[in-house]
Amino acid sequence: MNPSLLFVVGAAALIFLVLAVLLPPLWRELSSRGIALVLAVTLPLLAAGVYAARGQPEAWEAAARAPAPEDLDAMATRMLQRFEAGARATMSAADRPAASGTQAP
């Protein structure tokens, strides 16, 4: 399942769970029905607004910007070359004699 879709479904489920807990007691009281309706409308809008203001909405487009499989192969090849070059440099440095002027027996 797409992670973005999974996030939306999870967030919607949590909002509906909160509304399911808050609304029935308010709905039973005739004088509280206005509060129940306001909560039913504003809570999801408030959650979406807070996410838009403080969250990372640009993450929704991350899947569209994901590298193509060919790019991943090229990236892996470059990473392997860098790793091998670093390993060679480390090995050649370890093979050098100590710079203290004395040689080990």
Backbone hydrogen bonds, N-H to C=O, Kabsch-Sander energy under -0.5 kcal/mol:
donor,donor_aa,acceptor,acceptor_aa,energy
6,L,2,N,-2.5
7,F,3,P,-2.3
8,V,4,S,-2.3
9,V,5,L,-2.7
10,G,6,L,-2.4
11,A,7,F,-2.9
12,A,8,V,-2.7
13,A,9,V,-2.3
14,L,10,G,-2.2
15,I,11,A,-2.3
16,F,12,A,-2.7
17,L,13,A,-2.2
18,V,14,L,-2.3
19,L,15,I,-2.5
20,A,16,F,-2.5
21,V,17,L,-1.5
22,L,18,V,-2.5
23,L,19,L,-2.8
26,L,22,L,-1.0
27,W,23,L,-2.9
28,R,24,P,-1.6
29,E,25,P,-0.8
30,L,28,R,-0.6
32,S,29,E,-1.0
33,R,30,L,-0.9
36,A,32,S,-2.2
37,L,33,R,-2.4
38,V,34,G,-2.4
39,L,35,I,-2.7
40,A,36,A,-2.4
41,V,37,L,-1.6
42,T,38,V,-3.2
43,L,39,L,-2.1
45,L,41,V,-1.2
46,L,42,T,-3.4
47,A,43,L,-2.4
48,A,44,P,-2.3
49,G,45,L,-2.4
50,V,46,L,-2.7
51,Y,47,A,-2.1
52,A,48,A,-2.3
53,A,49,G,-2.3
54,R,50,V,-3.2
55,G,50,V,-0.6
55,G,51,Y,-1.8
59,A,56,Q,-2.0
60,W,57,P,-1.8
61,E,58,E,-1.2
62,A,59,A,-1.3
65,R,61,E,-1.3
66,A,63,A,-0.8
72,L,68,A,-1.9
73,D,69,P,-1.9
74,A,70,E,-2.0
75,M,71,D,-2.6
76,A,72,L,-2.6
77,T,73,D,-2.2
78,R,74,A,-2.3
79,M,75,M,-2.5
80,L,76,A,-2.3
81,Q,77,T,-2.2
82,R,78,R,-2.3
83,F,79,M,-2.3
84,E,80,L,-2.7
85,A,81,Q,-2.4
86,G,82,R,-2.4
87,A,83,F,-2.4
88,R,84,E,-2.4
89,A,85,A,-2.1
90,T,86,G,-2.2
91,M,87,A,-2.4
92,S,88,R,-2.5
93,A,89,A,-1.7
94,A,90,T,-1.8
95,D,91,M,-1.6
96,R,92,S,-0.7
101,G,98,A,-0.6
